[in-house]
Amino acid sequence: MSEKFPYGYDLNAYIDKAFEQMKEDFPWATRDMIAKHTYLGIVKVGDEYQYVSYHYQHDGKLKPYPEDIDCDKFIRRLASGHEWELEAANPVKESINVPSSTRCSHDWFLEIYRIQKHELGGYSAYVQAGNRSAGGSRTFFIPASYFKLSWEEFLDKYMELVPPGPFYVDKEDLENAEGVKEFLGF
């Protein structure tokens, strides 16, 4: 083992470490959410092992590309980017809409902004915006660690997670939305 590869060269050891980190904020998550859909690995390139990311080629085959990263960053990358798996594995059981005054960015309007409680645990924010011919939505899972904070600290962290600029719901909207504080358990 080397300093660059403290857990050896088996990807599963790094997936386990990433899953430990993921469980802190998403206690209901499963290891499969990381293991099934990762395009990262550890392979021997020349005479030494490298962290790699895999990319599809025009022929449909995956090709490894060396990454100039350390172990900690590799583990963080393994743990990140699993929003769609989190969303698919943990259906919404209850939600509350967050009203805001009608505002737009150019010709896009905020259509839906709601806080959601999930069946396996956890909360998320669902945001949908669009115009007459296009639109989009996004779900932001709220890390469990945020709920250990005071309401004011929670709001500050939440505003970093779901910035008010592009979605036009700010801290004041959340503070004034009837029932949101209680819905979130504060």
Secondary structure, DSSP 8 states (H G I E B T S, - for coil): --SS-TT-S-HHHHHHHHHHHHHHH-TT--THHHHTT--EEEEEETTEEEEEEEEE-TTS-EEEEEE---HHHHHHHHHSS-HHHHHHHS-EEEEEE------EETTEEEEEEEEEEETTS-EEEEEEEE-SS-EEEEEEEE-GGGGGS-HHHHHHHHHHHS-HHHH---HHHHHHSTTHHHHTT-
